[in-house]
């Protein structure tokens, strides 16, 4: 069995680590307060099927000794992918005898878990064996060292595949990772066109930032639908065809929310970052990705741009929720013109 080196100890990374640790060896790469906390305390992992304390091996990125049987799982936000890739790619990989046989970028498969369309392109500068995934999990991380997952009967679901040229190491890692996740109570589908799946997910993810804005829920829903339609038009201009929306739902019996665990609707990853007072530049790789594609292909994306501006400025001020700005999006939706 491989060792999964999970980079990032947030909601997704910690959930994977807790689930996989019951089946195989894991190592969590963390930083800052999360690293300090997990060195001395177990992860408190709450799920609809039960709660437990999970003692996870943890290290800083410059403390890691990589092995030939490692699979890297990248569970940081998209805005951190480049920095992490730079730090990981040239780390030496050791054989069983301790001999250095090459570097991580050339030898080890790496699995992405990010929303948006940019992570795999960024990694391709350094890594040969890339496996992309779209993750559907209702995981909440608002308290240091504590993750709550509301999904039942499964923890969550994944769709994964190789976004570029297939390699033997990448294909093997995808198959093995899928099998280990299935054995850890995830539903997994291996797909041929993972880029189309990720494009479908971004149609939903571009609406995430609306959750931190104050205002009437029905109004937010109407603005969200307008942002989704604008996003679809930009993707078409860029020659990107999303999969059918139903392709994401590979677990028809799955429910995602659990009020008893505090996992409720309208509190996805962007909301969680802003609620912690951390802010988040994830929006720059969701709505900002659509703005970039619009500029590259000569079309407009005023709603995506406005939401990016609102959340970017709020993030610089330290985040928060129930923020102002929904009215300006309503005005653009009604006017149908760029600001």
N, C-alpha and C positions, 0 to 999 in steps of 0.2 A: 504494500500500500504506500502511496505517496505521503509526504508530509505537506500539509497546506500551510503556506506562509501567508497569513492574512494581513494585508497592509491597511490599517485603519481600524479603530476600535469604536466606531460610531454604531448607529442602529443596525445597519446591514452587516458590517464586519463582525460585530460582537455576536449577532444572531447566528451567522455562519459558524463562527468559532465555537460557540456553545453547542450547537447542534452536531457539528462534525467531531467534536472532541470525544463524544461518546463512542465513536466508531474508529477513529484513526488519529494520528498525531497532528497537532496543530501548533503553530507559533504565531503570536499576534505581534505585529510591529505597530507601536503606538508612539505618541509624543506628548509632551506637556503634561497637563493635569491627568489625562487618561493614563499615561504611562506610569506616573507616580502612584496613582491610585491602584492600578492593577498589579503593581509590584507587591503591594502590601495587603490587598483585599481581594476577595473573590468577586467575580461579576455576579450581580443579582439578576437572574434571568427569569422573567415571568412570562408564561404563555398560557393559553386557554387549557392546555393539557396538564398544567402544573407549574410550580415554581421551584427553583433550586439555585444554590450557590455553585458557581463554576470557577474552579481555580485554573486560570489560563497561564501558560508560559508566555512571557511578554518580554520584549526587548526594544531598544531604540534601533533605528535603521543602521547606525554605524557600529552596532554591537553584534549584528547577525553574522553567523557562519553558515553559508548556504551549501546545500548538498545536491548531488545529481538527481535525487529522487524528489526534490521540491517542486511544487506547483505554486506559483505566486498568484494570489487572489487580490486584486486591487480594489479596495473598498473605501477609497477617499473620494471627496467631491471632485468633479471634473476640473475645477480651477487649480487643483493641486497635482494633477496627473503629471504635468511636465516636470515639476520639481522632484517628485518621487521617482519618476523614470530616470532622471539624471543621476539620482543617488543610488538607485538599484542596479542600473544596467551594467556598471563596471565592477560590481562586487564580485570577488572570486568565488568560483564554485569548486567544492572539494569532493574528491572521490572517497570511497569507504576507507582507503588507507591514509586519507588526509592530504593527498596530492592535489594541487590546483590544476584543474583540467580545462579551464576556460572561464568566461564571464557569464553573468546571469542573462545579459541581453542576447547572447548568441546561443545559449544552451537551454535555458529554462522556459517552459510555457508560462504565459501570464494571462489571467482571466480578468476581463473588465466587468464592472457591475454598474457603471455610471449611466445616468440618463443622458439624453442628448446624442449628438452624432460626432463628437470631436475626440473622445478619449482614444479610440483605436487609431485614428490618424496621427495623433500626437505620439503614441507608443511606437508606431511603425518606424520612427526615426532611430530607435534603439533596439527594439525587440523583434526577433525573427518569428517566434511561435505565439501568435495572438489568438485568443479565444474571446469572443464578445458575448455578453449576455444581457438580457432584459430581465430585471428582477421585479417581481410583484409580491411585496410583503408589507403587511401593516405593522411596521416596527416603530416604536416610539422611544426616543432617547432625549429626555429633558433633564434627567438627574444623573450626575456623575456616577459611573459604575453600575448603572441600572438600565436595563432594556426590557421593554414590554412588547410582546407580539400578540396581536389580537386574532390572528388567523385560526380557523378551525374547519375541518378536521386536520388540515395540514398547516405547517408553519408558514408556507408560502409556495410560490411557483417560479420557475425560471425557464426562459427560452434561450438557447445558446447555440453558437456555431462559429465557424471561422470566417471573418469578414473579408479576408484577402486570400492569397494563395494558400492552399492547404499544405500543411507539413505533417510529417509522421508524428512528431512530438506534440503538435497542436491537436491533431485528431485524437491521439491517445489520451491526452489530458482532458479533452472535452468528454469523451466517453467515460473515463474514470470518475471525473468530477460529477457527472450526471448520475452515475450509479451510487456514489457515496451520498449525494444529496437525497436521492430517492430513499436510501436506507435510513436517512436522518429525518424523514417525514416532510420532504419537499416533493412537489410534482414538477417534473422536468421534461421538456421537449427539445430534442435536438433538431435544428432547422437548417435548411440550405441557404436561405437568404436572410441572415440575421440583420443586415442593414435595413431591409424593408420592415422588419419587426421593430427595430429601434426608431424608425421614422414614424411608425404608428404610435409608439409610446410618447414621442415628443409632441404629438397632437394633443395629448392629455397633459404632459408636463408643463407646457407653456402656460397653463392656467394655474399652476401651483401658487405662484406669487400673489394671486388675488386673495388668497386666504389670510394674508396679513393686513389687508385693507379693511377699514371700517365701512359699514354700509349694509344695505338691505340684501339678504341672500339671493333673492330673485334677480336683483339688479346685477349682482356679481355673476350669477349664472348666465344671464344674457350677454354680458361683456365677455365672459369666458367662451361662449359659443362663437362670438365674433372674432376673438383672437384665434380660436381653432380654425375657423374658415380662412382667415388671413394666412395662417401658417400653412394650411394645405395648398393655397395658391402659390406661396413662395416655394414650397417644396416642388411643386409642378414646374415652376420656372427654372428650378435648378436641376430638373430631370430626375428627381427622386420620387419614386412611387411607393407609398406606404402599403403594407399588407392590409387586408380587411381587418376592421376593428375587432372582429370576433376571434382573430388569430391569437390575441393576447390571453384569452380566457380558456386555458387548457385544463382547468380544474372546476367543472361545472357545479360541483357540490360544495365549493369553498365559500365561506363567509369570512369577512375581513375585519370586522369591528367587534370589540368587546368592552362595553361600558364599565364593567366591573374592574377591568384592568386599566381603565383610563385611555383606551385606544378608541377614539371616536372620529367621526367624519370631519374633514376640513382641517386636519392638522398633520400635513405631510412634511417632508424633510425641510423645505424652505421655512414653513411655519415654525418647526421645532428649533431651527437655528435662530430665527428672529426672536422666538419666545425665550430662549436662553440668554438673550442680550448679546449674542455673538454676531448677528447679521450674517449675510452669506452672499458671496459673489457667484453662487451657482446660477443665478438668473442670467449672468453674462454668457453662460454656456447653454442656456435653454432659450429664453427670448432673445438673448444676444446672438445665438447661433442663427436664428431666423433673420435677424437684422443683418448679419454678415452675409448670408446667402442672398438676401434681397439686394444688397449693394453690389455683390459680385455679378448678379444677373439682371440688373437694371430694372428692378421693380420696387414697390413701396411696401413698408411694413410698419405703419405708424402706431398701431396698437401695441405690437411687441416692443417697439422702441420706447414708447411712453412708459410701459410697465417696467422695462429695464431701467429707465431713468429714475422712476419713483423708488424702486427697491435699491438701486445702486446708491442713491443719496441717503436713503434710510440706513443702509448697511454701514455707510461711512460714519453715521451718527451713533451706531451701536445697536441697530436693530429695533426690536419692539414690535408689538402687534396693535391692531385697531388703528392703523395709520390712515392719514388723510390721502386723498388722491383719486378715489374711485370716480368722483364727478368728472375729472378731466378725461378719463377713459370713456365715460358715457358720452361726453361731448364729441369725442372722436368717432365713436360708434355711430352716433346719429348723423354726424356730418359726412362721414365716409371719405374724409380727406386727410392728408398728412398734416402734422402740426407745423 
